[in-house]
Amino acid sequence: MPAVAAYRARAHGLACFWTHCRAAWRFRDSWLSSWAPALAGSAACIRDAQERLTAASHDSGIVTINTYGAAGKRIRVAAAEILKQGEKQ
């Protein structure tokens, strides 16, 4: 009898583990399906802003060197340079 009880306990533990895994995968899938478009849209907005600022900086004669690791910081630095040039003119 102790072997049967141990087997049932293991089977119950495995069933609970499997249930939690399935719930975690469902949560992951729902999270990805709800947030992935927003994250992709944010990345597209950042790229678009970088391209516009780079084009604006080249049009106004400003050379922007992208040596920063974060895209947001590059955008802020480029925008600050453009604003400084606008104030000088």
C-alpha positions in Angstrom: 0.0 0.0 0.0 2.7 2.6 0.7 4.0 2.1 -2.9 0.5 2.8 -4.3 0.2 6.0 -2.1 3.6 7.1 -3.3 2.7 6.5 -6.9 -0.6 8.5 -6.5 1.3 11.3 -4.8 3.8 11.5 -7.7 1.0 11.3 -10.3 -0.9 14.0 -8.5 2.3 16.2 -8.4 2.9 15.6 -12.0 -0.7 16.5 -12.9 -0.4 19.7 -10.9 2.9 20.6 -12.6 1.5 20.0 -16.0 -1.6 22.1 -15.2 0.7 25.0 -14.1 2.9 24.6 -17.2 -0.2 24.8 -19.5 -1.5 27.8 -17.6 1.9 29.5 -17.9 2.1 28.8 -21.7 -1.5 30.2 -22.1 -0.5 33.3 -20.2 2.6 33.7 -22.3 0.7 33.3 -25.5 -2.0 35.8 -24.4 0.7 38.3 -23.2 2.6 38.0 -26.5 -0.5 38.4 -28.6 -1.6 41.5 -26.7 1.8 43.2 -26.3 3.8 42.2 -29.3 2.0 44.6 -31.7 2.4 47.4 -29.3 6.1 46.7 -28.9 6.6 46.4 -32.6 4.7 49.6 -33.1 7.0 51.3 -30.6 10.1 50.0 -32.3 8.7 51.3 -35.7 8.0 54.7 -34.2 11.6 54.9 -32.8 13.0 53.9 -36.2 10.8 56.5 -38.0 11.8 59.2 -35.6 15.5 58.4 -36.0 15.1 58.5 -39.8 13.3 61.8 -39.7 15.8 63.4 -37.3 18.8 62.0 -39.3 17.2 63.5 -42.5 16.6 66.8 -40.7 20.1 66.9 -39.3 21.6 66.2 -42.7 19.4 68.9 -44.3 20.5 71.5 -41.8 24.2 70.5 -42.1 24.4 68.8 -38.7 26.3 65.6 -38.5 24.9 63.3 -35.8 27.2 60.5 -34.7 25.2 57.5 -33.3 27.6 56.3 -30.7 25.1 55.7 -27.9 23.7 52.3 -27.0 20.1 53.3 -26.5 17.9 54.5 -29.4 16.0 56.9 -27.2 19.2 58.6 -26.1 20.3 59.0 -29.7 17.0 60.5 -30.6 17.2 63.0 -27.7 20.8 64.0 -28.5 19.9 64.5 -32.2 16.9 66.5 -31.3 18.9 68.7 -28.9 21.5 69.3 -31.6 18.8 70.3 -34.1 17.2 72.6 -31.6 20.6 74.2 -30.8 21.3 74.8 -34.5 17.8 76.3 -34.9 18.5 78.7 -32.0 21.8 79.8 -33.5 20.2 80.7 -36.8 
